[in-house]
Amino acid sequence: MKLYDHPLSGNCYKARLLLSHLGLDYEKVRVELFEGEHKTESFTSLNPNQKIPVLIDGEFTIWESNAVAIYIAKKYSPNAFFSDTPEEFGRIMQWSIFGKTSIDPYLAVSRYYLKFLGEGNFDQTQLESHQQQGKQSLSIMEDHLANNDFLAGRYSVADMCCYPYILLANEGGIDISEFSNVEKWCRRIENQPGYINIDA
């Protein structure tokens, strides 16, 4: 397997974290985002959406971060991080999709404004709107995690799909210490065997 990756990308971290949990070998190919490498013709031939990660597994190519993680989990199942039981599968998919629709669009974009664009280079009203919507999503997780250790009942790819941009939320001006259950959930993830830091 070959993963097109950048160490600052929370989306790439989802795949790297799962690959580490599974103990799988793969080749990491760094894509220089700040030099526009993701917009080159050669990269666009891999992903017409010009985003990372991209996973190449033999003759198969897949992109979109949560799809990449779910593909890896499914291919190497049975494992602790995926399930074919309809109810468990449904919960895993529910929270994986929630990560893409309700976590990443707000937390990742808030981080992008503050960390990569910098003060004065974005609309402050848009940032505040993204931060508020991100907090609403975190409130949903906060309530769910009051009675659940993990999103889909046990630690799974669903947690990995939601975790990275929550881990990085402070870089987008969002303090997750306001959400104690979410913060405890992060610590539980960090104590899982095979856990790696985002910069690993």
VENTA-V721381 format. One record per pair of residues at least 4 apart in sequence whose C-alpha atoms are under 7 Angstrom apart, sorted by the first residue. I is the first residue (numbers start at 1). J is the second residue. D is the distance in whole Angstrom. If there is no record, write none. Layout:
# VENTA-V721381
I;J;D  I;J;D
This chain:
# VENTA-V721381
1;26;5  1;27;6  1;55;7  1;56;6  1;57;5  1;58;7  2;26;6  2;27;5  2;28;6  2;29;7  2;55;6  2;56;5  2;57;7  3;27;6  3;28;5  3;29;6  3;53;7  3;54;6  3;55;5  3;56;7  4;28;6  4;29;5  4;30;6  4;31;6  4;52;6  4;53;5  4;54;5  4;55;6  5;12;6  5;28;6  5;29;6  5;30;5  5;31;6  5;52;6  5;53;5  6;12;7  6;30;5  6;31;6  7;198;7  7;199;6  9;13;6  10;14;7  10;164;5  10;165;6  11;53;7  11;65;5  12;16;6  12;52;7  12;53;5  12;65;7  13;17;6  13;164;7  13;198;6  14;18;6  14;65;7  14;69;7  14;160;6  14;161;6  14;164;7  15;19;6  15;68;7  15;69;5  16;20;6  17;21;6  17;195;6  17;196;6  18;22;6  18;69;7  19;23;6  19;24;5  20;24;6  20;194;6  20;195;7  21;193;7  21;194;4  21;195;6  31;37;6  31;38;7  32;36;7  32;37;5  33;37;6  33;38;6  38;43;6  38;44;7  38;50;5  38;51;6  39;43;7  39;44;6  39;50;6  40;44;6  41;45;6  43;47;6  43;50;7  44;48;5  44;50;5  47;51;7  47;63;7  53;63;6  53;64;7  53;65;6  54;62;6  54;63;5  55;61;6  55;62;5  55;63;6  55;68;7  56;60;6  56;61;4  56;62;7  57;61;6  62;68;6  63;67;7  63;68;6  64;68;6  65;69;6  66;70;6  66;96;7  66;161;6  67;71;6  68;72;6  69;73;6  69;157;7  70;74;6  70;157;7  71;75;6  72;76;6  73;77;6  73;81;7  73;82;6  73;157;7  74;82;7  77;82;7  80;156;7  81;155;6  81;156;4  81;157;5  82;156;6  82;157;6  83;88;6  83;89;5  84;89;6  85;89;6  86;90;6  87;91;6  88;92;6  88;152;7  89;93;6  90;94;6  91;95;6  91;152;5  92;96;6  92;152;5  92;158;5  93;97;6  93;158;7  94;98;6  95;99;6  95;151;7  95;158;6  96;100;7  96;158;5  96;161;6  96;162;7  97;101;6  98;102;5  98;103;7  99;103;5  99;104;6  99;161;6  99;162;5  100;104;5  100;105;7  101;105;6  102;106;7  102;137;6  103;107;6  103;134;6  103;137;6  103;162;7  104;108;5  104;165;6  105;109;6  106;110;6  106;130;5  106;131;6  106;133;6  106;134;5  107;111;6  107;131;7  107;134;6  107;165;6  107;169;6  107;172;6  108;112;6  108;165;6  109;113;6  110;114;6  110;127;6  110;130;6  110;131;6  110;172;4  111;115;6  111;169;7  111;171;5  111;172;4  112;116;5  112;117;6  113;117;5  113;118;6  113;122;6  114;118;5  114;119;6  114;171;7  114;172;6  115;171;6  117;121;6  123;127;7  124;128;6  125;129;6  126;130;6  127;131;6  128;132;6  129;133;6  130;134;6  131;135;6  131;174;7  132;136;6  133;137;6  134;138;6  135;139;6  136;140;7  137;141;7  138;142;6  139;143;6  140;144;6  141;145;6  141;182;7  142;146;6  142;179;6  142;181;5  142;182;6  144;148;6  145;149;6  145;150;7  145;181;6  145;182;7  146;181;6  148;153;6  149;153;7  149;185;7  150;154;5  150;155;5  150;159;7  150;185;7  151;158;7  151;159;6  152;156;7  152;158;7  155;159;6  156;160;7  157;161;6  158;162;7  159;163;6  162;166;7  163;167;6  164;168;6  165;169;6  169;173;7  169;174;5  169;175;7  170;174;5  170;175;5  176;183;6  177;183;6  179;183;6  180;184;6  181;185;6  182;186;6  183;187;7  184;188;6  185;189;6  186;190;6  187;191;6  188;192;7  190;195;6  191;195;7  196;200;6
